[in-house]
Amino acid sequence: MSRDAGEAQPNRTAAAVVPATLDSLDTAPETRPAEAPGLGIWRLDTDRFGADALDPCRAWLDAGERQQASSYVRAELRHAYELAHVAARLVLGAATGVSPEEVVWGRHACPGCGEPHGRPRVEGAAVEFSLSHTPGQILIAVADRPVGVDVERHPDDPVALSRLLHPRETEEVEAAAHGTLDGGRATVRFTRAWSRTEAYLKGIGIGLGRDPHLDYLGSDDAPGRVIGEWEVLDVDVPDGYGAAVALRR
């Protein structure tokens, strides 16, 4: 994977993706919503699903998922992880024609080193998918080509976290915090930039193995942008969150 810096070009004529809402774990979605050609995205509110809804579905999880879930000390993080993986199994099972417990996870080769820890995949299936969860919100993206999705809750200290981003994005978040840009919407600026960056890095399959300082995705309000062979679109999520999806063109 090249270490050269990338810069996204904003597309203000694009539209943010409106995900379908998954309200039940009892029935798989019958069709893939067509927000963009070859792309479907589903959203879950974690607060809508209590233990009574999740308990019968935990048997779908494999040993690795159960071990990872048990590693979360905070109950809200453990709940979000379990619910995300149960929902992903429901959606991917429907997309590939198997039951949720029969979905077997795998990994594509990493574009940086070639080892099998790149984008997640479903063994024996041609579909591509990406999954993101944070307390409160879950997004699942399914596509006919490489895809990455990310959802983030607004942080308490966006200025400190912005130093993880491209230097220009850090400057934008700091300017917003000081009231010289957007009237102080630093949190929104940070969450836009971070979710766009992480969706892109997840899409190319290297994740945070590539330094987020390298690529400028921007914190402006343009709902779409193009970086290299990737299109990055904002995803419509409730107030207090930001989200984006990256799709290889």
FIMI-422632 format. One line per 8 residues: number of its first residue (from 1); for each residue x, z, y of N, C-alpha, C. Coordinates in steps of 0.05 Angstrom, whole numbers, plus 5000, padded with zeros to 4 digits. Layout:
N
NUM	X Z Y X Z Y X Z Y  ... $
***
This chain:
249
1	5017 5000 4976 5000 5000 5000 5018 5000 5025  5013 4981 5043 5030 4979 5067 5027 5004 5084  5049 5012 5096 5048 5034 5115 5044 5025 5144  5040 4998 5148 5036 4988 5174 5010 4999 5186  5010 5004 5212 4986 5015 5225 4965 4994 5227  4940 5003 5226 4917 4985 5229 4900 4993 5252  4887 4973 5265 4869 4979 5288 4843 4965 5284  4821 4980 5284 4794 4969 5280 4784 4957 5306 $
9	4769 4935 5303 4757 4922 5326 4727 4929 5326  4717 4942 5347 4689 4950 5348 4670 4927 5347  4647 4931 5334 4626 4911 5333 4600 4925 5342  4593 4920 5368 4569 4933 5379 4543 4919 5371  4545 4895 5358 4521 4882 5349 4512 4892 5321  4530 4907 5308 4523 4918 5282 4502 4940 5284  4490 4947 5262 4471 4969 5262 4480 4990 5242  4475 5015 5250 4482 5037 5232 4465 5034 5206 $
17	4476 5042 5184 4462 5041 5158 4443 5064 5156  4418 5059 5149 4398 5079 5144 4395 5084 5114  4405 5106 5104 4404 5110 5075 4376 5117 5065  4372 5111 5040 4347 5120 5026 4351 5150 5021  4328 5164 5020 4329 5193 5014 4322 5198 4985  4339 5213 4972 4333 5221 4944 4321 5249 4944  4295 5250 4938 4281 5275 4941 4277 5290 4914  4284 5277 4892 4279 5289 4866 4301 5282 4847 $
25	4307 5301 4829 4326 5296 4807 4312 5289 4781  4285 5288 4782 4270 5282 4758 4268 5252 4752  4270 5236 4772 4266 5207 4768 4288 5192 4782  4300 5173 4769 4321 5157 4781 4309 5137 4799  4323 5129 4821 4313 5108 4839 4311 5082 4823  4290 5067 4827 4285 5043 4812 4301 5019 4823  4304 5018 4849 4318 4995 4861 4339 5005 4880  4358 4987 4885 4379 4994 4904 4370 4985 4932 $
33	4369 5003 4952 4360 4995 4978 4380 4976 4991  4370 4956 5005 4387 4934 5015 4393 4938 5045  4409 4960 5051 4416 4964 5079 4435 4942 5088  4453 4933 5071 4472 4912 5076 4475 4896 5050  4481 4871 5051 4483 4855 5026 4502 4869 5005  4491 4873 4981 4507 4885 4960 4513 4914 4962  4499 4929 4980 4504 4957 4985 4478 4973 4984  4480 4996 4971 4458 5016 4972 4469 5043 4977 $
41	4456 5059 4994 4464 5086 5000 4441 5105 4997  4445 5127 4984 4425 5148 4982 4435 5174 4995  4417 5188 5007 4424 5214 5020 4407 5236 5008  4420 5260 5005 4406 5284 4996 4411 5306 5016  4390 5321 5022 4393 5347 5037 4397 5369 5016  4420 5382 5017 4426 5401 4996 4406 5425 4996  4395 5431 5020 4377 5454 5022 4350 5449 5008  4344 5423 5002 4319 5417 4989 4320 5423 4959 $
49	4343 5427 4949 4347 5430 4920 4358 5458 4913  4341 5475 4903 4349 5502 4895 4358 5502 4866  4364 5526 4856 4373 5530 4829 4353 5519 4809  4327 5522 4815 4307 5513 4796 4307 5483 4791  4315 5468 4812 4317 5439 4809 4344 5431 4796  4365 5446 4802 4391 5438 4792 4397 5448 4764  4386 5471 4756 4393 5483 4730 4389 5464 4707  4366 5450 4704 4363 5433 4681 4382 5409 4680 $
57	4394 5402 4702 4412 5379 4704 4441 5385 4700  4448 5411 4700 4477 5418 4698 4488 5409 4671  4471 5406 4651 4480 5397 4624 4491 5369 4626  4484 5354 4647 4495 5327 4650 4525 5327 4656  4535 5348 4668 4562 5349 4678 4582 5352 4654  4605 5339 4657 4625 5341 4635 4643 5365 4640  4661 5369 4622 4678 5393 4624 4695 5394 4649  4705 5371 4658 4720 5370 4682 4704 5377 4707 $
65	4679 5367 4708 4662 5373 4730 4655 5403 4731  4649 5414 4707 4642 5443 4706 4666 5460 4715  4690 5452 4707 4714 5467 4715 4718 5465 4745  4715 5441 4756 4718 5438 4785 4697 5454 4800  4673 5453 4791 4651 5469 4804 4658 5499 4805  4668 5509 4782 4675 5537 4781 4698 5545 4799  4713 5525 4808 4736 5532 4825 4728 5538 4854  4703 5531 4861 4694 5536 4889 4686 5566 4891 $
73	4698 5580 4909 4691 5608 4913 4665 5611 4929  4662 5594 4949 4638 5595 4965 4614 5582 4951  4592 5596 4949 4569 5586 4934 4559 5560 4946  4559 5557 4973 4548 5532 4985 4565 5508 4978  4591 5512 4975 4608 5490 4967 4604 5482 4938  4601 5503 4921 4596 5498 4893 4569 5484 4889  4549 5492 4903 4523 5480 4901 4524 5450 4910  4538 5445 4932 4540 5417 4942 4554 5400 4922 $
81	4576 5410 4910 4591 5395 4890 4574 5388 4866  4561 5409 4854 4544 5404 4830 4521 5385 4836  4508 5389 4858 4486 5372 4865 4495 5343 4870  4517 5340 4883 4528 5313 4888 4534 5298 4861  4546 5312 4842 4553 5299 4817 4529 5295 4800  4510 5312 4800 4485 5308 4786 4471 5283 4797  4468 5282 4824 4454 5260 4836 4469 5234 4832  4496 5234 4833 4511 5210 4828 4507 5200 4799 $
89	4505 5219 4780 4500 5211 4753 4472 5198 4750  4453 5209 4765 4426 5198 4765 4425 5170 4776  4438 5166 4799 4439 5139 4812 4455 5119 4795  4479 5128 4787 4496 5109 4772 4485 5103 4744  4472 5123 4732 4459 5117 4707 4438 5096 4709  4422 5098 4730 4401 5078 4735 4413 5051 4740  4436 5050 4755 4448 5025 4762 4461 5011 4738  4469 5027 4719 4484 5016 4696 4468 5016 4670 $
97	4444 5027 4671 4426 5026 4647 4432 5047 4626  4444 5070 4634 4449 5092 4615 4436 5117 4626  4434 5138 4609 4424 5163 4618 4445 5178 4635  4437 5196 4652 4457 5209 4670 4480 5223 4654  4474 5235 4632 4495 5249 4617 4514 5230 4603  4506 5204 4601 4524 5184 4587 4543 5171 4607  4540 5176 4633 4559 5164 4652 4586 5177 4648  4606 5160 4645 4634 5169 4641 4650 5160 4665 $
105	4662 5180 4679 4678 5174 4703 4706 5164 4695  4716 5146 4712 4744 5137 4709 4755 5133 4737  4779 5122 4738 4793 5117 4764 4806 5090 4763  4804 5076 4786 4820 5052 4790 4849 5060 4794  4867 5040 4792 4895 5045 4798 4898 5050 4828  4915 5069 4834 4922 5075 4862 4937 5051 4874  4929 5042 4898 4944 5019 4910 4972 5027 4919  4977 5053 4921 5003 5061 4930 5024 5063 4908 $
113	5016 5074 4884 5035 5078 4863 5027 5065 4836  5002 5056 4834 4994 5043 4810 4983 5062 4789  4985 5088 4793 4974 5107 4774 4944 5109 4776  4930 5118 4754 4901 5117 4754 4888 5141 4769  4893 5142 4795 4880 5162 4812 4870 5150 4838  4861 5125 4836 4850 5111 4859 4820 5116 4862  4806 5096 4871 4777 5098 4874 4763 5106 4848  4742 5123 4849 4728 5129 4824 4713 5105 4814 $
121	4708 5104 4788 4692 5083 4776 4677 5094 4753  4658 5078 4744 4642 5084 4719 4654 5068 4697  4663 5081 4676 4675 5067 4653 4655 5047 4641  4665 5023 4637 4649 5003 4623 4628 4990 4641  4629 4994 4667 4609 4982 4685 4623 4968 4708  4609 4947 4719 4621 4931 4740 4615 4942 4768  4597 4961 4771 4590 4970 4797 4612 4987 4809  4613 4987 4836 4631 5004 4851 4615 5026 4864 $
129	4626 5050 4867 4611 5071 4881 4630 5090 4895  4619 5105 4913 4633 5126 4927 4614 5149 4932  4625 5173 4934 4610 5198 4935 4622 5216 4956  4605 5229 4972 4615 5248 4992 4596 5271 4994  4606 5295 4997 4588 5318 5000 4600 5339 5018  4583 5352 5033 4590 5374 5050 4566 5392 5050  4568 5418 5055 4545 5435 5055 4523 5424 5074  4500 5418 5062 4478 5407 5078 4472 5378 5071 $
137	4492 5361 5066 4487 5333 5063 4505 5321 5041  4493 5302 5026 4507 5287 5005 4501 5257 5010  4521 5240 5007 4517 5211 5007 4528 5199 4982  4514 5180 4971 4523 5164 4947 4520 5135 4955  4542 5120 4953 4542 5092 4959 4547 5076 4933  4532 5055 4928 4536 5037 4905 4538 5009 4916  4557 4994 4907 4561 4967 4917 4571 4948 4896  4571 4922 4903 4581 4902 4884 4610 4895 4890 $
145	4623 4911 4908 4651 4907 4914 4662 4934 4924  4688 4937 4927 4699 4964 4935 4686 4976 4959  4681 5002 4957 4666 5016 4978 4676 5045 4981  4674 5056 5004 4681 5084 5009 4660 5096 5028  4652 5120 5023 4633 5133 5041 4642 5162 5047  4635 5171 5071 4642 5199 5078 4621 5210 5097  4615 5236 5092 4597 5251 5110 4611 5277 5117  4609 5284 5142 4623 5308 5152 4604 5325 5170 $
153	4607 5351 5166 4592 5369 5184 4608 5373 5209  4595 5376 5232 4609 5380 5257 4625 5406 5256  4651 5404 5263 4668 5428 5261 4666 5446 5285  4675 5471 5282 4675 5490 5304 4697 5483 5325  4720 5472 5316 4742 5467 5334 4751 5438 5331  4737 5419 5343 4744 5391 5339 4771 5384 5351  4780 5398 5372 4805 5391 5385 4828 5397 5366  4828 5420 5353 4850 5426 5335 4851 5407 5312 $
161	4828 5400 5301 4827 5382 5278 4833 5353 5286  4829 5346 5311 4834 5319 5319 4863 5311 5318  4881 5331 5316 4909 5325 5314 4916 5313 5287  4898 5314 5268 4902 5300 5243 4897 5270 5245  4885 5261 5266 4876 5234 5269 4898 5217 5283  4891 5191 5287 4908 5174 5302 4912 5185 5330  4936 5183 5342 4940 5195 5369 4920 5187 5390  4911 5162 5390 4891 5154 5410 4864 5168 5405 $
169	4857 5172 5380 4832 5187 5374 4835 5216 5382  4859 5227 5379 4864 5255 5388 4859 5256 5418  4870 5236 5433 4866 5236 5462 4837 5234 5470  4822 5218 5455 4793 5214 5461 4778 5240 5457  4784 5254 5435 4770 5279 5429 4778 5300 5450  4803 5302 5458 4811 5321 5478 4799 5315 5505  4797 5289 5512 4784 5281 5537 4755 5289 5538  4741 5286 5515 4713 5294 5513 4711 5324 5516 $
177	4729 5339 5504 4728 5368 5506 4732 5378 5534  4748 5363 5550 4754 5371 5577 4733 5360 5597  4713 5346 5586 4692 5336 5603 4697 5310 5618  4720 5297 5612 4726 5272 5625 4717 5248 5610  4705 5252 5586 4695 5230 5570 4670 5241 5555  4648 5226 5558 4623 5233 5544 4611 5260 5553  4620 5271 5574 4608 5297 5583 4612 5319 5563  4633 5319 5548 4639 5341 5530 4631 5339 5501 $
185	4625 5314 5492 4616 5310 5464 4640 5307 5445  4658 5327 5446 4683 5326 5430 4677 5327 5401  4657 5343 5393 4650 5346 5365 4640 5320 5353  4623 5306 5368 4613 5280 5359 4635 5260 5356  4652 5259 5377 4675 5241 5376 4693 5246 5352  4699 5271 5347 4716 5277 5324 4703 5268 5298  4678 5275 5294 4664 5270 5269 4662 5240 5264  4657 5224 5285 4656 5195 5282 4683 5185 5272 $
193	4705 5193 5286 4731 5183 5279 4740 5191 5251  4734 5217 5244 4743 5226 5218 4727 5213 5195  4701 5211 5198 4685 5200 5176 4691 5170 5173  4696 5156 5195 4704 5128 5193 4731 5125 5178  4750 5142 5187 4777 5140 5175 4776 5147 5145  4761 5168 5138 4761 5176 5110 4746 5156 5093  4724 5145 5103 4710 5124 5088 4728 5100 5082  4743 5092 5103 4762 5070 5100 4783 5076 5079 $
201	4795 5100 5081 4817 5107 5062 4806 5110 5034  4782 5121 5031 4770 5123 5004 4764 5095 4994  4756 5077 5011 4749 5049 5002 4774 5035 4992  4796 5037 5006 4820 5023 4997 4832 5037 4973  4824 5062 4968 4830 5074 4942 4854 5093 4943  4864 5099 4967 4887 5116 4969 4880 5143 4982  4857 5145 4994 4848 5171 5006 4869 5182 5026  4872 5208 5026 4890 5220 5044 4919 5219 5035 $
209	4924 5203 5014 4951 5196 5007 4963 5177 5028  4947 5165 5045 4956 5150 5068 4951 5167 5093  4971 5169 5110 4970 5186 5134 4948 5177 5153  4928 5194 5159 4907 5187 5178 4917 5180 5206  4942 5187 5212 4953 5180 5238 4957 5150 5241  4958 5135 5218 4967 5107 5219 4945 5089 5230  4920 5094 5223 4899 5075 5228 4880 5084 5250  4875 5066 5269 4856 5073 5291 4829 5061 5285 $
217	4810 5079 5279 4782 5071 5274 4765 5076 5299  4773 5093 5317 4759 5098 5341 4738 5119 5340  4732 5131 5363 4711 5151 5365 4688 5143 5382  4687 5117 5391 4666 5107 5408 4640 5105 5393  4618 5097 5408 4592 5096 5395 4584 5069 5384  4603 5050 5382 4597 5024 5369 4592 5030 5340  4569 5021 5329 4562 5029 5301 4577 5014 5279  4592 4993 5287 4607 4978 5267 4634 4971 5277 $
225	4652 4965 5258 4679 4956 5265 4692 4942 5241  4712 4926 5247 4726 4912 5226 4755 4919 5227  4767 4926 5204 4795 4932 5203 4806 4917 5178  4823 4897 5183 4833 4881 5161 4810 4868 5146  4810 4871 5119 4788 4859 5103 4765 4878 5099  4763 4899 5115 4742 4919 5112 4723 4919 5136  4697 4923 5130 4677 4929 5151 4670 4959 5148  4669 4973 5171 4663 5001 5171 4638 5004 5188 $
233	4617 5016 5177 4592 5020 5190 4585 5050 5191  4574 5059 5214 4564 5086 5215 4539 5088 5198  4534 5112 5188 4511 5118 5171 4493 5138 5186  4468 5133 5186 4449 5150 5201 4444 5176 5185  4453 5198 5196 4449 5225 5183 4438 5244 5203  4428 5267 5195 4416 5286 5214 4436 5296 5235  4425 5307 5257 4442 5319 5277 4459 5341 5265  4483 5343 5275 4502 5362 5264 4521 5351 5244 $
241	4517 5325 5238 4534 5311 5218 4542 5284 5229  4563 5273 5217 4571 5245 5222 4578 5233 5195  4574 5206 5193 4580 5193 5168 4586 5164 5172  4600 5152 5153 4607 5124 5154 4611 5113 5126  4608 5087 5124 4613 5073 5099 4632 5049 5104  4651 5045 5087 4670 5022 5089 4665 5004 5065  4662 4979 5071 4656 4959 5050 4675 4935 5053  4689 4929 5031 4707 4906 5032 4691 4880 5036 $
249	4699 4863 5054 4684 4839 5061 4688 4817 5040 $
***
